[in-house]
Amino acid sequence: MNYLEYDQMSFGEVYPYLACTTITRNSGIWSELVDACDSLSEKFKIWYGDQEALKIIVKTKSSDQLGMIPEHTYACLPEYTNFLSQAIFLHFKGPARKVLMRDFYKEIMRK
């Protein structure tokens, strides 16, 4: 895939939002996100379209319509052991982290 428009940019600059946890008042945002996805070029319909749509929608919202929640609390990666005690949700993104799910489940259920 060709993403030259993002050449020399960090991943965090290109995709600053992580949407593995979302909190909404109603389902309206999802319709907006679908419309944003539908407007994207074909390459983004294969990969990263959700991230592109998030950037589009965030730009249309005022600060009182949108808030951010901390990743280390609502999408904590299991290897960040220094944040685990503060985590409400863990984020097992990708095959390597999926294998950790059983061990984390067993540990949580022991408590």
matplotlib code that plots the C-alpha trace (Angstrom):
import matplotlib.pyplot as plt

x = [0.0, 1.2, 0.9, 3.4, 1.2, 2.4, 6.1, 8.4, 5.5, 5.3, 2.4, 1.1, 1.1, -0.7, -3.2, -3.5, -6.7, -7.2, -10.8, -10.7, -12.9, -15.6, -18.3, -21.2, -24.5, -26.3, -25.5, -25.3, -21.5, -21.5, -23.5, -21.1, -18.1, -19.7, -20.3, -16.7, -15.4, -17.6, -15.9, -12.4, -10.2, -10.3, -6.9, -8.3, -11.2, -8.6, -6.6, -6.6, -10.0, -11.3, -8.4, -8.9, -12.6, -11.8, -9.6, -12.3, -15.0, -12.8, -12.2, -16.0, -16.5, -16.1, -14.3, -17.6, -18.7, -15.6, -13.4, -10.4, -9.9, -6.4, -5.1, -3.3, -6.7, -9.1, -6.9, -3.9, -1.6, -0.8, 3.0, 2.7, 2.8, 3.4, -0.1, -2.0, -3.2, -4.9, -6.4, -10.1, -9.8, -6.9, -6.2, -5.0, -4.3, -2.7, -1.8, 1.2, -1.0, -3.9, -1.9, -1.6, -5.4, -5.8, -3.0, -4.5, -8.0, -6.8, -5.0, -8.0, -10.3, -8.0, -8.6]
y = [0.0, 3.5, 6.0, 8.5, 11.4, 10.4, 10.1, 11.4, 11.5, 9.3, 6.9, 9.0, 12.1, 10.3, 8.5, 10.3, 8.6, 5.1, 4.0, 0.6, 2.2, 4.7, 6.2, 8.0, 9.5, 7.9, 6.0, 9.1, 9.2, 5.8, 7.0, 9.9, 7.5, 5.2, 8.2, 9.3, 5.8, 5.8, 9.0, 7.6, 6.5, 2.8, 2.1, 3.2, 0.9, -1.9, -0.7, 2.3, 3.6, 3.6, 5.8, 8.2, 8.5, 9.3, 12.2, 13.5, 13.4, 14.8, 17.9, 18.5, 18.4, 21.2, 20.7, 20.4, 17.6, 15.5, 14.3, 12.1, 9.3, 8.1, 5.1, 3.7, 3.4, 2.5, 0.6, -0.5, -2.9, -5.9, -5.4, -1.9, -3.4, -0.1, 1.0, -2.3, -1.3, 1.8, 0.0, -0.5, -2.1, -4.1, -4.0, -7.3, -6.0, -8.4, -12.1, -11.8, -10.2, -12.5, -15.4, -13.4, -13.2, -16.6, -15.9, -12.5, -14.0, -16.7, -14.1, -11.8, -14.6, -15.7, -12.3]
z = [0.0, -0.8, 2.1, 0.8, 2.0, 5.5, 4.7, 7.4, 10.0, 13.1, 13.5, 16.4, 14.1, 11.4, 13.7, 17.0, 18.2, 19.4, 19.4, 21.1, 23.8, 23.0, 25.1, 23.3, 24.3, 21.4, 18.1, 15.9, 15.8, 14.2, 11.3, 10.9, 11.0, 8.4, 6.1, 6.6, 5.8, 2.7, 1.5, 1.7, -1.2, -1.8, -0.2, 3.2, 2.8, 2.9, 5.9, 8.3, 7.2, 10.8, 11.8, 8.8, 9.6, 13.3, 12.2, 9.9, 12.6, 15.4, 13.2, 13.0, 16.8, 19.3, 22.6, 24.5, 22.1, 22.4, 25.2, 25.4, 27.9, 28.9, 26.9, 29.9, 31.7, 28.9, 26.5, 28.5, 26.7, 28.9, 28.7, 30.4, 33.9, 35.6, 34.5, 35.1, 38.5, 37.0, 34.0, 33.6, 30.2, 28.7, 25.0, 23.5, 20.0, 17.6, 17.7, 20.1, 22.8, 22.2, 23.6, 26.9, 27.4, 29.0, 31.6, 32.4, 32.7, 35.1, 37.2, 37.4, 38.3, 41.2, 42.9]

ax = plt.figure().add_subplot(projection="3d")
ax.plot(x, y, z, "-o")
ax.set_aspect("equal")
plt.show()
